[in-house]
Amino acid sequence: MRADVSLRDFRHEVRQFVQSALPQDLRERVLRGYTQLTQQDHAWWQKRLHARGWGAPAWPIEHGGTGWTPAMRQVFDDECARLGCPRTQPQGLKMIGPIVYTFGTDWQKQRFLPPIVSADEWWCQGYSEPGAGSDLASLSTRAVWQGDHYRVTGQKVWTSLAHWADWMFCLVRTGETGARRQDGITFLLIDMRSPGVEVRPIRTLDLAHHTNEVFLHDVQVPATCRIGEEGKGWTYAKALLAHERTGIAELGRARERLERLKCLVADPAINGGRLHQDGAFRAQVAMLEVDLLAAEATTVRLLEQEGHPALPSVLKLRGSELTQRISRLSVEALGPHALRFDLELATSLPSSDDPLPSYAIGRVPEYLVWRSITIAGGSSEIQRNIIAKQAFGD
């Protein structure tokens, strides 16, 4: 922690900044759910953070970061969630950024890091394929070396926000599989504006467009856009997955969602307020809060041991499962009001004659899309295997 500030003072500083910088209409749309927000909304907030010097909370100072301690980053995330801030773009800040400043060349650091922090360029993740999801090492997208560049052909799927992205970090196969299937995989940075890149939308159960298929038809990628050594991409991919899993946990936002659930239970407009008198339902909410408190305490304890190999999987496992439980109870609390969900309602602005509070509208699409959160970034079963191996040994 900075020697001149306590955690209490820092929390007050974050709270004051957010309350003065975040417009009420944007906060309202954040509380109504992700279907309300555009790329411009996320970029606008990231630019405000960047102007304040808070654009990359977890990065080292020499690469544009803040130099905050893990405890300060946790306070920042908690306050931003509680006060209704838009998410910052994880594929850039939390995933590829740390890989570039850790493994990238000097040119790559100078070229890619500044526009990530300033939100001038957006990224997507080219990992999963139709035949390689949880078993990522079986990927088949291939890159062939030709002089000073690669020619990439293949398909990626479930590519979040590829329709917004300027660049994609991508795993490709450049060599034959060796003793392990992970051998021969290379990590490339692909310009999404390159000839041969085709993005097709995937509409998910929430009726929104946030994931895609990406087809790569003989796409040319300069050698300067390869991270590290050819054939060693699995090493960099594993490091990136650790950052992704920590980001998926979002315990700060889980706390904010729990508070909204409590409001739903107590609101007389929801089921006549009867849930407030339902002991069985209140017991589920109370147990959920106990589990969240335990997860928050575990997070603080593990953050004090930053670098613990099991930390990303522990956070991802607990955070994703808590998020699903909160979303399920929120839909149960809505009762028959949940049947009103459609895309027009979920993306419309609040109406003065709507009987539901604005924070209730976005709960159904969140419930639908978060059914996949225990799979994204590696399923819960995979996380348990990783925890067992890294925390307790083979």
N, C-alpha and C positions, 0 to 999 in steps of 0.2 A: 504494500500500500504506500501511496505517497506520504512522506513524513509529515506533511502539513495539513492533512485532512483525516478526520475520523469517518467511519462508515455512516454514522448518523448525519454528519455534515454533508457527506457526498450524496446520500439519499435526498436530502433537502435540496441540494444543488441540481440534481437530475430532475426532481419534481418541479422546481421553479422553471427550469428551462422548458420542459415539455408543456407545462400549463401556459406559458407565454408564446411558444412557437407553434403549437399544434392547433389548427383551426377547428372550431367546434363541429363544422359540417363534415370534415374529414374524420374526426373522432367518431361521429355518429355513424358514418358509413362503415368504419372498422368494426364497431360493435354489432352492426347488422350482418356482418359476415363477409367472407372473402369475395363473394360474387358481386359485391358492391364496388370493388376497387379495380382500378386500371393500372397499367404499367406507369402511367404518368404520376399517379398517386404515390406509388412506391418510390419512384425516382425523385419526386419532389421532396419527400421526407428524408431520403438518403442524402440529398444535396444539403438540406438544412443541418443534418448531423455533421456532414463533412465541413461545412462552414464553421461549425462550433468546435471543430477539432476532434469530433467523436465518430468519425466515419467508419473506423475499423477498430472496435473496442478490444479485440483479441490479438491484433497484430503487434509485432515489435515496433518500437518508436521509429527505428531507422527505415522502416518500410511504410510509414504513414499511420502507424497505430498510436494507441493512447498510453501504453505503459501501465495500464491498470492491473491490479492484482486480480486473481480469480474471484475473490469476494466482491470486489468493486464491479466486475462484469456481471456477477449474479444480481447485485442490487440494481444495476442499470437495466438488465433484462426484465426484472420483476416490475420496476416502475413503468417501463415502456408498455408492458402488457397491461398493467393495472389501469393506466391512463388512456388506453385505446390508441396506441401508436401503430401505424402500418408496419408490417414486417419489413426488414431489410432483405435484399435478395440473397438467399443462402448459397446458391450455386457459385456466385462470385466471391462474396466475402468469407463465407465459412468453408467453402470446398476448394475451389481452384486457387484462390489467393494464397493460402498457406503452402500449397504445393509449389507454386511458382517461386515464392520467396525462400523456400527451403531447398528445392532441387533445381530451380531454373537457372539459366545463364544470366549474365548481367544485362544483355539485351532484352531478354524476356521480362526481367523485373522492371526495367525502365519502360518497356512497351505496354505491359498488361496491368501492372498494379495500380498506377494512378487512375486510369479510367474506371476501374472497379470501384475504388473508394468514392469517386466523384459521381458514380451512377451514369457515366457517359457511355459505357458499354455493358451489355448484359450477356450472361452465360447460361448454357444448359449442359446437361450431363449425358454423354453418349455411352452408357454402360449396358443396360439390359437389351436383349435381342429376343425375337420370337422363340428361339430355342435355348436361350441363356438368360435366365432371370436370377433366381437364388443360386443356381449353378453357373455363376458368371464365367468361370474359367473355360466353359465350353463354347465361348463366343466364336463366331466364324467370319465377322467382317474382316476383310483382308486388305493390307497395304503392301504394294509392290514398289520397291526402290527403283527409281529411274533417274540416274545422274545426280541431280541436286534436289530431288523432291520425291514424294511418295504419291502413288495413285491408289486411292481408297475406294473400295466397292463393298457394299453391304447394307444392312438395315438395322436401325435402332428403334426401340419401342418404349412406350410409357415415358417419353422424354418431356419432362415438365417444362412448360414455358418456352419450348423451342420456337414457337411463333413470335416470341418477343426477343429472342436471343440474337446477338451479333456474332458470338463465338460458341463453339462446343468443345469441351474436353472429352476425348474419345479414346476408348480402348480398341485396339485393332491387333490382328494377328499378322506378324511380319516374318515369323519363322515357324519351323515345324515343332510340334509338341515334343518336349524332351522327356526326362524322367518324370516330370510333373506336367499336368495340363497347363499350369500357370506359366511355364516356360514359353518363350517366343511371342509374348504379348508386349506391345509397345504403346506408349501414351502420347497421343498427338493432340494438338490444338488446331481446330478446323474453323476457318472463316465461314460463317453460315451464308454469306453472300457469294460464295464460290460457285462457278458453274457446276451443275451436277448435284447440288443439294436440293432435295425436295422434302417439304414438310406437309404432312397430312394430319388434320385434327382428329382426335379421339374424343368423343362425347361420353362422359362417364355418368354414373347413376344420378349424380346431382344435376345433370343436364347442362353443366358448364363446360367450357373449353379451357383446360389448363394442362392437358397432356396430349402427346402427339406421337405419330410415327415419323421417323426421319429416314429417307432413302438417300444413299450415297452412290451416285452413278459416276465412277471413274473421276473422283474429285481429286484435284491436284493440291497437295499440302507441302509447302517448303520444308526443307530439313531444319530450318531455324525454328520451326514450330513443334519440334519433338522435345518432350521433357525427358531429360536424363539419357540413359543409354538405350539403344535399340534392344528389344527383347527383355528388358527389365521393368516393363510397365506395371507388372503386378505389385512390385514394391511400392510404387507411387500410388497405385490404386488403393492398396490397403491403408496407406496413410490418409488418403482422402476420405475413405469410408469411415474412419474414426471421427473425422470432423463432421461428416454428414450425420452420423448417429447421435453425436452430442447435440446437433442442431435440431434433430427430430424430437428430442425429449421435450423441450419447451415447457419446463416446469413452471416458469413464471406465467405463461399464458394458461397453463392448467389451473393455477390459482385464480386467475381472473375469470375463467369459465366456471369454476366452482361457485364463485360469488354470484355470477349470473344465474346459475341453477338455483341457488338459495332464494334469489329474487322471484324466480318463476314459482317456486313452492309457496312463497308467502303472498303472491299477488292475487287479490280477489278476482281479477279479470280472468285468471287461469283456473278453470274447474271450480269457480266459486270460492277459491281459497281453501278447498277441502283438504288438499294435500298437507297443509300446515298442521292439520289435526290427525293425519295418518301416521301412526307410530311406526309401522313397518317401513314406509317410504322414508320417513325421517331417519330411521336407523341406517338405511342404505347410504343416505347422504352423510351421516355422521361417520360411518365406517370409511367412506371415500375420503373425507377430510383427514381422518387419522392416517390413512395410507399416504396421502399427499404430504402431510407433515413429516412422516417418516422418510419419504423420498427426498424432501427438501433437506432434512438433516443429514441424510446419507450423501447428498450432493455436496454440501458444505464440507463434510469430513473428507470426501474423496478429492475435492478441489484443493484441499490443503496438501494432498499428496499428488500434485499435478504431475502427470506422466505415468500414473498407475495404469497398466495396460488394460485392465478390465473396466475402467471408468466409462468409456464411450458406450460399451454394450450394456452396462448397468443402467445408465441414464436413458438410453434408447428403449430398453425393455420396460422399465417402470413408467417412463413418461408416455410412451405410446399406449400402454394398457390403461393407464389412468385417464388419458384423453378419451379413449373409447368408452370407458365407464361413465364419464361425465356426459358425453354426448348421448348415450343411451338413456340415462336418467332424465336428461333435458327433454328428449322426445316423449318419454313417458309422462313427464310433468305437463307437457303441452296437451296431452290427451287428444280429443277430437280436433283441436286446432291444428295439429300436425298434418291433417288431411288437406289443409289449404295450400300446401306447398306446390308451387310451380315456378318456372323460371321467371315469369313476369313479376310475380309477387316477391321473389327473392331478390330481384335486382331493381325493384321500384323504390322510389323515395318514400319516406314516411308520409302517411296520410293522417290528417287531424281526426277523421272519423273512423280510423281503424281501431277496433277494440283491443288489439294486442299492443303491448309496449314494443318499441322498435327493436330492443335487444332480443325479442322472442322470434323474430322473423327468420333469421339466418340459421336457426338451430337444426332444421331438417336437412338442408344440403350439407352442413358440416357432418352430421351423423352419417350420411350416405358416403361421403368421400373419405371419412376417417375409418371406414371399415378396412381400408387398405393400409393404414398407418403401421400396423404390426407386421406388415410384409415389406414396406418400403425401407430401403437401406439394409435389408437382411432381416428375415423373419424372426419372430420371437424364439423359435426353436434353435435357429442358428446362434442368436445372442446367448442363449443358455449354454450352448456348447462352448462358445468363446469364453464366457465367464468361468465355466468349470475348468477349462484348460489354462487360462491366464492367471486365475486367482488361486487355483489349487494344484496346478501342475498336471502332467499327463497321467 
